[in-house]
Amino acid sequence: MWRGRAAAVVAAVAVGAAGAAGAVLGERSASAGTRPLAGRVVVIDAGHNGRNADHPAVINRKVPAGGFRKACDTTGTETHSGYAEHAFAFDVSARLAAVLRVQGATVLLVRPNDRGVGPCLNERAAIGNRARADAVISIHADGAPESGRGFHVIVPGYVKGYTGPILKSSQRLGYDVRNAFRSGTGQPYATYVGKNGMDTRTDLGGLNLSKVPKVFIEAGNMRNPGDAARMRSPAWRQRAAKALAAGLSTYLRH
């Protein structure tokens, strides 16, 4: 089983590298005793990309999104001081990948750096599907009115013909990530969306097209001064990565 999964992951990386999305294959460990996530595959989807704004024709073209079509990607948001969501998302993703690899997980990054364009939302979902990932997490930060603060986790809602098979597993993943993130970072639940740090959506193609358990996290509101200050801090981003790893580990080990 382990060798079969390894072959599938290697194949997924090869296919993903042929398109706009690069995938980075993490190290694996044979010692389940010291590396509790050995044998598990996690895909980390860092939202947006550093050069999206330079290529509007690419990111604005419509792609399948699960029963409808939607723009390939967006530029994301930023703090009032100019710290971009795409940079935050990739930094936390890289930190998270490092933590998970120490625990023995095989980790794929949907994009290998913050200097590219896309990939489109349908390709982001396809990377996790090809890898037969045990869990996929998409990392973002929000751009809500500055009076709102806090984080929320987004889980897929029911879309006929698409999300039914992953609803329960994604919801369990979402709650595990939510609980660990609040505990590990001290970040409050969002005051402006969702309920108790959870939100269900049917308009996100990255969730609708996923065939494996997947959630999004909006780690905070970049337009809120308090949230923005935390997200600009490397120390807080490291705490965020460790908290996300704890949530993923809880899900993957039960």
C-alpha positions as YAML, in Angstrom:
chain: A
units: angstrom
residues:
- id: 1
  name: MET
  ca: [0.00, 0.00, 0.00]
- id: 2
  name: TRP
  ca: [2.77, 2.42, 0.87]
- id: 3
  name: ARG
  ca: [4.66, 1.77, -2.35]
- id: 4
  name: GLY
  ca: [1.47, 2.10, -4.37]
- id: 5
  name: ARG
  ca: [0.71, 5.45, -2.77]
- id: 6
  name: ALA
  ca: [4.28, 6.60, -3.38]
- id: 7
  name: ALA
  ca: [3.95, 5.82, -7.08]
- id: 8
  name: ALA
  ca: [0.70, 7.75, -7.26]
- id: 9
  name: VAL
  ca: [2.26, 10.77, -5.60]
- id: 10
  name: VAL
  ca: [5.27, 10.75, -7.90]
- id: 11
  name: ALA
  ca: [2.94, 10.54, -10.89]
- id: 12
  name: ALA
  ca: [0.89, 13.43, -9.55]
- id: 13
  name: VAL
  ca: [4.00, 15.57, -9.19]
- id: 14
  name: ALA
  ca: [5.09, 14.79, -12.74]
- id: 15
  name: VAL
  ca: [1.71, 15.69, -14.19]
- id: 16
  name: GLY
  ca: [1.40, 18.85, -12.09]
- id: 17
  name: ALA
  ca: [4.85, 20.06, -13.09]
- id: 18
  name: ALA
  ca: [3.83, 19.91, -16.75]
- id: 19
  name: GLY
  ca: [1.26, 22.68, -16.18]
- id: 20
  name: ALA
  ca: [1.30, 26.04, -14.42]
- id: 21
  name: ALA
  ca: [1.30, 24.44, -11.00]
- id: 22
  name: GLY
  ca: [4.62, 23.09, -9.67]
- id: 23
  name: ALA
  ca: [4.49, 20.44, -6.99]
- id: 24
  name: VAL
  ca: [7.14, 19.82, -4.41]
- id: 25
  name: LEU
  ca: [7.49, 16.30, -3.10]
- id: 26
  name: GLY
  ca: [8.45, 16.03, 0.53]
- id: 27
  name: GLU
  ca: [10.68, 13.50, 2.18]
- id: 28
  name: ARG
  ca: [9.09, 10.42, 3.69]
- id: 29
  name: SER
  ca: [10.07, 8.25, 6.61]
- id: 30
  name: ALA
  ca: [9.83, 4.52, 7.18]
- id: 31
  name: SER
  ca: [9.62, 4.95, 10.93]
- id: 32
  name: ALA
  ca: [6.01, 5.35, 11.98]
- id: 33
  name: GLY
  ca: [7.08, 5.29, 15.62]
- id: 34
  name: THR
  ca: [9.08, 8.51, 15.39]
- id: 35
  name: ARG
  ca: [7.20, 10.04, 12.46]
- id: 36
  name: PRO
  ca: [3.50, 9.55, 13.11]
- id: 37
  name: LEU
  ca: [2.36, 10.84, 9.72]
- id: 38
  name: ALA
  ca: [4.47, 8.43, 7.66]
- id: 39
  name: GLY
  ca: [2.34, 7.09, 4.83]
- id: 40
  name: ARG
  ca: [0.08, 10.13, 4.76]
- id: 41
  name: VAL
  ca: [-0.09, 12.55, 1.82]
- id: 42
  name: VAL
  ca: [-0.95, 16.21, 2.38]
- id: 43
  name: VAL
  ca: [-1.39, 18.83, -0.33]
- id: 44
  name: ILE
  ca: [-0.95, 22.47, 0.68]
- id: 45
  name: ASP
  ca: [-2.57, 25.02, -1.60]
- id: 46
  name: ALA
  ca: [-1.14, 28.51, -0.99]
- id: 47
  name: GLY
  ca: [-3.73, 30.96, -2.25]
- id: 48
  name: HIS
  ca: [-3.13, 33.17, -5.31]
- id: 49
  name: ASN
  ca: [0.42, 33.82, -6.62]
- id: 50
  name: GLY
  ca: [2.95, 36.63, -6.72]
- id: 51
  name: ARG
  ca: [2.61, 37.59, -10.41]
- id: 52
  name: ASN
  ca: [-1.14, 37.16, -10.84]
- id: 53
  name: ALA
  ca: [-1.62, 40.91, -11.02]
- id: 54
  name: ASP
  ca: [0.73, 41.09, -14.03]
- id: 55
  name: HIS
  ca: [-1.31, 38.60, -16.06]
- id: 56
  name: PRO
  ca: [-5.00, 39.58, -15.97]
- id: 57
  name: ALA
  ca: [-5.80, 37.70, -19.20]
- id: 58
  name: VAL
  ca: [-4.64, 34.47, -17.59]
- id: 59
  name: ILE
  ca: [-6.28, 34.78, -14.22]
- id: 60
  name: ASN
  ca: [-9.56, 36.23, -15.51]
- id: 61
  name: ARG
  ca: [-10.32, 33.49, -18.02]
- id: 62
  name: LYS
  ca: [-13.21, 31.28, -17.00]
- id: 63
  name: VAL
  ca: [-12.60, 27.66, -15.96]
- id: 64
  name: PRO
  ca: [-14.83, 24.86, -14.63]
- id: 65
  name: ALA
  ca: [-15.74, 25.36, -10.97]
- id: 66
  name: GLY
  ca: [-18.20, 22.56, -10.24]
- id: 67
  name: GLY
  ca: [-21.41, 23.03, -12.20]
- id: 68
  name: PHE
  ca: [-20.52, 26.55, -13.33]
- id: 69
  name: ARG
  ca: [-17.53, 28.54, -14.55]
- id: 70
  name: LYS
  ca: [-15.46, 31.02, -12.63]
- id: 71
  name: ALA
  ca: [-12.31, 33.13, -13.06]
- id: 72
  name: CYS
  ca: [-9.12, 31.07, -13.01]
- id: 73
  name: ASP
  ca: [-7.74, 32.92, -9.96]
- id: 74
  name: THR
  ca: [-7.56, 36.36, -8.37]
- id: 75
  name: THR
  ca: [-4.81, 38.62, -7.08]
- id: 76
  name: GLY
  ca: [-5.85, 38.29, -3.45]
- id: 77
  name: THR
  ca: [-5.84, 41.08, -0.88]
- id: 78
  name: GLU
  ca: [-3.21, 42.87, 1.21]
- id: 79
  name: THR
  ca: [-2.77, 44.82, 4.44]
- id: 80
  name: HIS
  ca: [-2.95, 48.59, 4.48]
- id: 81
  name: SER
  ca: [0.86, 48.60, 4.60]
- id: 82
  name: GLY
  ca: [1.08, 46.46, 1.45]
- id: 83
  name: TYR
  ca: [1.82, 42.99, 2.83]
- id: 84
  name: ALA
  ca: [0.20, 40.74, 0.23]
- id: 85
  name: GLU
  ca: [-2.03, 37.75, 0.85]
- id: 86
  name: HIS
  ca: [-0.14, 35.68, -1.71]
- id: 87
  name: ALA
  ca: [3.13, 36.26, 0.20]
- id: 88
  name: PHE
  ca: [1.51, 35.41, 3.53]
- id: 89
  name: ALA
  ca: [-0.11, 32.27, 2.13]
- id: 90
  name: PHE
  ca: [3.11, 30.96, 0.64]
- id: 91
  name: ASP
  ca: [5.18, 31.72, 3.74]
- id: 92
  name: VAL
  ca: [2.78, 29.85, 6.01]
- id: 93
  name: SER
  ca: [2.50, 27.01, 3.49]
- id: 94
  name: ALA
  ca: [6.28, 26.54, 3.37]
- id: 95
  name: ARG
  ca: [6.49, 26.58, 7.15]
- id: 96
  name: LEU
  ca: [3.62, 24.10, 7.41]
- id: 97
  name: ALA
  ca: [5.25, 21.78, 4.88]
- id: 98
  name: ALA
  ca: [8.45, 21.72, 6.91]
- id: 99
  name: VAL
  ca: [6.60, 20.81, 10.12]
- id: 100
  name: LEU
  ca: [4.60, 18.05, 8.43]
- id: 101
  name: ARG
  ca: [7.68, 16.54, 6.77]
- id: 102
  name: VAL
  ca: [9.41, 16.25, 10.13]
- id: 103
  name: GLN
  ca: [6.40, 14.18, 11.22]
- id: 104
  name: GLY
  ca: [6.88, 11.90, 8.21]
- id: 105
  name: ALA
  ca: [4.15, 13.14, 5.89]
- id: 106
  name: THR
  ca: [4.63, 13.34, 2.14]
- id: 107
  name: VAL
  ca: [3.83, 16.95, 1.28]
- id: 108
  name: LEU
  ca: [3.04, 18.56, -2.07]
- id: 109
  name: LEU
  ca: [2.87, 22.31, -2.55]
- id: 110
  name: VAL
  ca: [0.46, 23.41, -5.26]
- id: 111
  name: ARG
  ca: [2.93, 26.16, -6.18]
- id: 112
  name: PRO
  ca: [6.68, 25.96, -5.48]
- id: 113
  name: ASN
  ca: [7.32, 29.68, -4.97]
- id: 114
  name: ASP
  ca: [5.64, 33.09, -4.92]
- id: 115
  name: ARG
  ca: [6.90, 34.27, -8.29]
- id: 116
  name: GLY
  ca: [4.45, 32.59, -10.67]
- id: 117
  name: VAL
  ca: [0.94, 32.87, -12.07]
- id: 118
  name: GLY
  ca: [-1.98, 30.70, -10.93]
- id: 119
  name: PRO
  ca: [-2.50, 27.80, -11.19]
- id: 120
  name: CYS
  ca: [-6.20, 27.99, -11.98]
- id: 121
  name: LEU
  ca: [-8.65, 26.78, -9.39]
- id: 122
  name: ASN
  ca: [-9.53, 23.62, -11.33]
- id: 123
  name: GLU
  ca: [-5.87, 22.64, -11.60]
- id: 124
  name: ARG
  ca: [-5.36, 23.28, -7.88]
- id: 125
  name: ALA
  ca: [-8.12, 20.78, -7.16]
- id: 126
  name: ALA
  ca: [-6.74, 18.34, -9.73]
- id: 127
  name: ILE
  ca: [-3.32, 18.27, -8.04]
- id: 128
  name: GLY
  ca: [-4.85, 17.01, -4.80]
- id: 129
  name: ASN
  ca: [-7.01, 14.53, -6.67]
- id: 130
  name: ARG
  ca: [-4.12, 13.09, -8.67]
- id: 131
  name: ALA
  ca: [-2.10, 12.68, -5.51]
- id: 132
  name: ARG
  ca: [-5.00, 10.88, -3.81]
- id: 133
  name: ALA
  ca: [-4.23, 13.14, -0.88]
- id: 134
  name: ASP
  ca: [-5.39, 12.21, 2.59]
- id: 135
  name: ALA
  ca: [-6.04, 15.91, 3.21]
- id: 136
  name: VAL
  ca: [-5.78, 19.19, 1.32]
- id: 137
  name: ILE
  ca: [-5.68, 22.62, 2.93]
- id: 138
  name: SER
  ca: [-5.90, 25.91, 1.07]
- id: 139
  name: ILE
  ca: [-4.32, 28.81, 2.94]
- id: 140
  name: HIS
  ca: [-5.64, 32.34, 2.60]
- id: 141
  name: ALA
  ca: [-6.18, 35.62, 4.42]
- id: 142
  name: ASP
  ca: [-9.31, 37.72, 4.04]
- id: 143
  name: GLY
  ca: [-9.91, 41.27, 2.83]
- id: 144
  name: ALA
  ca: [-13.05, 42.17, 4.77]
- id: 145
  name: PRO
  ca: [-14.03, 45.56, 6.24]
- id: 146
  name: GLU
  ca: [-11.43, 46.55, 8.82]
- id: 147
  name: SER
  ca: [-13.93, 46.43, 11.69]
- id: 148
  name: GLY
  ca: [-14.07, 42.63, 11.32]
- id: 149
  name: ARG
  ca: [-11.39, 40.41, 12.79]
- id: 150
  name: GLY
  ca: [-10.53, 36.78, 13.36]
- id: 151
  name: PHE
  ca: [-10.22, 33.59, 11.33]
- id: 152
  name: HIS
  ca: [-12.59, 31.08, 9.83]
- id: 153
  name: VAL
  ca: [-12.38, 27.69, 8.17]
- id: 154
  name: ILE
  ca: [-14.41, 27.06, 5.01]
- id: 155
  name: VAL
  ca: [-15.81, 23.60, 4.29]
- id: 156
  name: PRO
  ca: [-17.64, 22.45, 1.15]
- id: 157
  name: GLY
  ca: [-21.41, 22.52, 0.99]
- id: 158
  name: TYR
  ca: [-23.44, 20.04, -1.01]
- id: 159
  name: VAL
  ca: [-23.19, 20.46, -4.79]
- id: 160
  name: LYS
  ca: [-25.03, 17.69, -6.62]
- id: 161
  name: GLY
  ca: [-22.69, 15.53, -8.64]
- id: 162
  name: TYR
  ca: [-19.57, 16.96, -7.02]
- id: 163
  name: THR
  ca: [-19.09, 17.31, -3.26]
- id: 164
  name: GLY
  ca: [-21.30, 14.59, -1.78]
- id: 165
  name: PRO
  ca: [-18.51, 12.02, -1.23]
- id: 166
  name: ILE
  ca: [-16.23, 14.44, 0.68]
- id: 167
  name: LEU
  ca: [-18.72, 16.36, 2.82]
- id: 168
  name: LYS
  ca: [-18.34, 14.41, 6.07]
- id: 169
  name: SER
  ca: [-14.58, 13.96, 5.89]
- id: 170
  name: SER
  ca: [-14.02, 17.61, 4.96]
- id: 171
  name: GLN
  ca: [-16.20, 18.77, 7.81]
- id: 172
  name: ARG
  ca: [-14.21, 16.65, 10.27]
- id: 173
  name: LEU
  ca: [-10.98, 18.02, 8.83]
- id: 174
  name: GLY
  ca: [-12.39, 21.54, 9.14]
- id: 175
  name: TYR
  ca: [-13.26, 21.18, 12.80]
- id: 176
  name: ASP
  ca: [-9.88, 19.67, 13.64]
- id: 177
  name: VAL
  ca: [-8.09, 22.54, 11.86]
- id: 178
  name: ARG
  ca: [-10.33, 25.15, 13.48]
- id: 179
  name: ASN
  ca: [-9.80, 23.83, 17.01]
- id: 180
  name: ALA
  ca: [-6.04, 23.55, 16.64]
- id: 181
  name: PHE
  ca: [-5.66, 26.95, 14.99]
- id: 182
  name: ARG
  ca: [-7.53, 28.77, 17.72]
- id: 183
  name: SER
  ca: [-5.65, 26.93, 20.44]
- id: 184
  name: GLY
  ca: [-2.24, 27.35, 18.82]
- id: 185
  name: THR
  ca: [-2.45, 30.98, 17.74]
- id: 186
  name: GLY
  ca: [-4.93, 32.66, 20.05]
- id: 187
  name: GLN
  ca: [-6.66, 34.08, 16.98]
- id: 188
  name: PRO
  ca: [-10.38, 34.58, 17.67]
- id: 189
  name: TYR
  ca: [-13.18, 33.30, 15.48]
- id: 190
  name: ALA
  ca: [-14.20, 35.69, 12.70]
- id: 191
  name: THR
  ca: [-16.65, 38.33, 13.85]
- id: 192
  name: TYR
  ca: [-17.95, 39.11, 10.37]
- id: 193
  name: VAL
  ca: [-18.66, 35.78, 8.68]
- id: 194
  name: GLY
  ca: [-19.59, 32.21, 9.55]
- id: 195
  name: LYS
  ca: [-20.38, 30.87, 13.00]
- id: 196
  name: ASN
  ca: [-17.87, 29.79, 15.61]
- id: 197
  name: GLY
  ca: [-15.05, 29.97, 13.11]
- id: 198
  name: MET
  ca: [-16.77, 27.78, 10.49]
- id: 199
  name: ASP
  ca: [-18.36, 28.65, 7.15]
- id: 200
  name: THR
  ca: [-19.91, 26.44, 4.47]
- id: 201
  name: ARG
  ca: [-19.74, 27.46, 0.81]
- id: 202
  name: THR
  ca: [-20.77, 26.06, -2.56]
- id: 203
  name: ASP
  ca: [-19.20, 28.76, -4.75]
- id: 204
  name: LEU
  ca: [-15.53, 27.77, -4.41]
- id: 205
  name: GLY
  ca: [-14.35, 25.66, -7.32]
- id: 206
  name: GLY
  ca: [-11.33, 24.46, -5.38]
- id: 207
  name: LEU
  ca: [-13.72, 22.71, -2.97]
- id: 208
  name: ASN
  ca: [-16.39, 21.72, -5.48]
- id: 209
  name: LEU
  ca: [-13.91, 19.90, -7.73]
- id: 210
  name: SER
  ca: [-12.03, 18.13, -4.97]
- id: 211
  name: LYS
  ca: [-12.44, 14.37, -4.70]
- id: 212
  name: VAL
  ca: [-10.46, 14.22, -1.45]
- id: 213
  name: PRO
  ca: [-11.04, 15.92, 1.93]
- id: 214
  name: LYS
  ca: [-10.31, 19.63, 1.56]
- id: 215
  name: VAL
  ca: [-10.82, 22.85, 3.50]
- id: 216
  name: PHE
  ca: [-9.86, 26.51, 3.18]
- id: 217
  name: ILE
  ca: [-8.64, 28.65, 6.06]
- id: 218
  name: GLU
  ca: [-8.89, 32.43, 6.10]
- id: 219
  name: ALA
  ca: [-6.26, 32.99, 8.79]
- id: 220
  name: GLY
  ca: [-7.36, 36.53, 9.57]
- id: 221
  name: ASN
  ca: [-8.60, 39.78, 8.07]
- id: 222
  name: MET
  ca: [-5.69, 41.64, 6.46]
- id: 223
  name: ARG
  ca: [-7.64, 44.90, 6.55]
- id: 224
  name: ASN
  ca: [-7.99, 44.75, 10.34]
- id: 225
  name: PRO
  ca: [-5.00, 46.38, 12.08]
- id: 226
  name: GLY
  ca: [-4.72, 43.77, 14.81]
- id: 227
  name: ASP
  ca: [-4.96, 40.79, 12.48]
- id: 228
  name: ALA
  ca: [-2.57, 42.45, 10.02]
- id: 229
  name: ALA
  ca: [0.06, 42.99, 12.71]
- id: 230
  name: ARG
  ca: [-0.07, 39.33, 13.64]
- id: 231
  name: MET
  ca: [0.16, 38.14, 10.05]
- id: 232
  name: ARG
  ca: [3.16, 40.38, 9.37]
- id: 233
  name: SER
  ca: [5.04, 38.72, 12.25]
- id: 234
  name: PRO
  ca: [7.28, 35.77, 11.26]
- id: 235
  name: ALA
  ca: [6.95, 34.39, 14.78]
- id: 236
  name: TRP
  ca: [3.16, 34.38, 14.51]
- id: 237
  name: ARG
  ca: [3.29, 32.79, 11.07]
- id: 238
  name: GLN
  ca: [5.39, 30.00, 12.56]
- id: 239
  name: ARG
  ca: [2.81, 29.52, 15.32]
- id: 240
  name: ALA
  ca: [0.12, 29.44, 12.64]
- id: 241
  name: ALA
  ca: [2.00, 26.75, 10.72]
- id: 242
  name: LYS
  ca: [2.47, 24.63, 13.83]
- id: 243
  name: ALA
  ca: [-1.20, 25.02, 14.72]
- id: 244
  name: LEU
  ca: [-2.30, 23.96, 11.25]
- id: 245
  name: ALA
  ca: [0.03, 20.97, 11.43]
- id: 246
  name: ALA
  ca: [-1.53, 20.00, 14.76]
- id: 247
  name: GLY
  ca: [-5.01, 20.13, 13.25]
- id: 248
  name: LEU
  ca: [-4.01, 18.09, 10.24]
- id: 249
  name: SER
  ca: [-2.23, 15.57, 12.45]
- id: 250
  name: THR
  ca: [-5.33, 15.14, 14.62]
- id: 251
  name: TYR
  ca: [-7.42, 14.48, 11.52]
- id: 252
  name: LEU
  ca: [-4.92, 12.12, 9.88]
- id: 253
  name: ARG
  ca: [-4.32, 10.03, 12.99]
- id: 254
  name: HIS
  ca: [-7.96, 9.27, 13.75]
...
